[in-house]
């Protein structure tokens, strides 16, 4: 299995109502210093991907897209649909971070 396939399996396993950070996924995929690799890999997902990419956020609990951008709003809305709300632009990791 390629590292990308491992990453995709991990993302698919994030439960609804939870989030994971780029660094968390990198560690779980066996690439502990490669949080940016996770972001680059997600950037190349097809638009019609069924992976719950919206459940991946940065270590500060923020959506990584520029705030107010269309992509930021899409991710925010998808998270809100799962009961994950932003407070002061952040998701409370202690409440919503996936513990695998």
C-alpha positions in Angstrom: 0.0 0.0 0.0 1.3 3.4 -0.9 1.6 6.2 1.7 -1.2 8.0 -0.1 -3.5 5.0 0.1 -2.7 4.7 3.8 -3.6 8.4 4.2 -6.9 8.0 2.3 -7.9 5.0 4.5 -7.1 7.1 7.6 -9.2 10.0 6.4 -12.1 7.7 5.5 -11.9 6.4 9.1 -12.4 9.8 10.8 -15.9 9.5 12.3 -18.6 12.0 11.5 -18.5 14.7 14.2 -14.8 14.4 14.6 -11.8 16.1 13.1 -8.1 15.2 12.7 -5.1 17.5 12.2 -2.7 17.3 9.3 0.1 16.4 11.7 -2.0 13.7 13.4 -2.7 12.0 10.1 0.9 12.3 9.1 2.0 10.5 12.2 -0.6 7.8 11.8 0.5 7.3 8.2 4.1 6.7 9.3 5.4 10.2 8.2 5.5 12.1 11.5 7.2 15.2 10.1 5.1 15.4 7.0 2.0 17.4 7.9 2.4 19.5 4.7 2.5 16.3 2.7 -1.0 15.6 4.0 -2.2 19.0 2.8 -0.5 18.6 -0.6 -2.1 15.1 -1.0 -5.5 16.4 -0.2 -5.1 19.3 -2.6 -5.0 16.8 -5.4 -8.2 14.9 -4.5 -10.7 14.8 -7.3 -13.7 17.2 -6.9 -16.0 14.2 -6.7 -14.1 12.4 -4.0 -16.2 10.8 -1.3 -13.4 11.2 1.3 -14.4 13.4 4.2 -11.6 15.8 3.5 -13.5 18.5 5.4 -12.7 16.7 8.7 -9.0 17.6 8.3 -7.9 20.9 10.0 -4.7 22.4 11.2 -3.0 22.0 14.6 -4.5 25.3 15.9 -8.0 24.0 15.3 -8.5 26.2 12.2 -9.6 25.6 8.7 -6.5 26.1 6.5 -8.3 27.8 3.6 -8.2 31.7 3.7 -11.1 32.7 6.0 -14.1 33.9 4.1 -13.0 32.1 0.8 -15.5 29.9 -0.9 -13.5 26.8 0.1 -13.3 27.9 3.7 -17.1 28.4 3.7 -17.7 25.0 2.1 -15.6 23.3 4.8 -17.2 25.3 7.6 -20.7 24.3 6.4 -19.8 20.6 6.0 -18.4 20.6 9.6 -21.4 22.5 10.9 -23.7 19.9 9.3 -21.9 17.3 11.5 -22.3 19.5 14.7 -18.8 20.9 14.6 -18.9 24.6 15.1 -16.2 27.2 15.1 -15.7 29.5 18.1 -13.6 32.5 17.3 -12.5 30.9 14.1 -11.4 27.7 15.8 -12.7 24.2 16.4 -12.2 23.0 20.0 -9.8 20.1 19.5 -10.4 18.8 23.0 -14.1 18.4 22.1 -13.9 17.2 18.5 -10.4 15.7 17.8 -10.5 12.1 16.7 -8.9 9.8 19.2 -7.9 6.7 17.3 
